[in-house]
């Protein structure tokens, strides 16, 4: 539009009208006569403005997020709680399965050795009675537990009961330095005494200094008079090292125990020993030997019927 006298007059008139409307709107407050028009304009152009502000105003988006964070936090909290409950359930199921497996193995050992056992759960570890390697179990005198009873699990010898309360008992573990148990070697019946060495293999002194022993030989408990503190036939461990024979009266072995003393959970206290010595019946089955692969060489005669020459990798005749 050209800058003429008429156009300048129209512009002044429009500005005057705008100021008049603003004045009327401010004075009218909620009852402003232009309120309807303003609402119609908002309805028409509001969505467009909102979309544009969302696209170009990240600060506004952040403010909206903070404003809505209460509801979102509540929803996340509920979801996190549900996930935690699910994980706890799954973890509980895994632990239950693990305990059932431990119980099955222990019952198998008890059945093979004809031991009457009282099952118990490990509820504490540590020096409860001044010992270095002990556990506390949730069975005591009220359950028929007495001092100097053998304790085992599905792998083998765990220890012996040392202190008994009404509902709990303390067990001295077989790897404690104060622990000693009579042993018998599988097959040749060589006798000895095993002593604990903490987190190192058990130390065994064989009574026969000239006994034939090798790595991989297995030991079980020899048993005590009246089965106190040890019943016979409980697996102890596998020979991992043999000291050279020095011509002494005894021979020293080092034995890796079957039981993992740092991860005990379900154990059994032998409340009645077997009617007869189970001997080697309780030992686990020996691993099957891995077959050694054999190589078969087939000699193919040459075309003229003579035997082929033996040549080395350089093609030189030997």
Secondary structure, 3 states (H helix, E strand, C coil): CCCCHHHHHHHHHHHHHHHHHHHHHHHHHHHCCCHHHHHHHHHHHHHHHHHHHHHHCHHHHHHHHHHHHHHHHHHHHHHHHHHHHHHHHHHHHHHHHHHHHHHHHHHHHHHHHCCEEEEEEEEEECCCCCCCCEEEECCCHHHCCCCCCEEECCCCEEEEEEEECCCCEEEEECCCCCCEEEEEECCCCCEEEEEEECCEEEEEEECCCCCCCCCCCEEEECCCHHHCCCCCCCEEEEEEEECCCCCCCCEEEEEEECCCCCCCCEEEEEEECCCCCCCCCCCCCCCCCCCCCCCCCCCCCCCCCCCCCCECCCCCEC
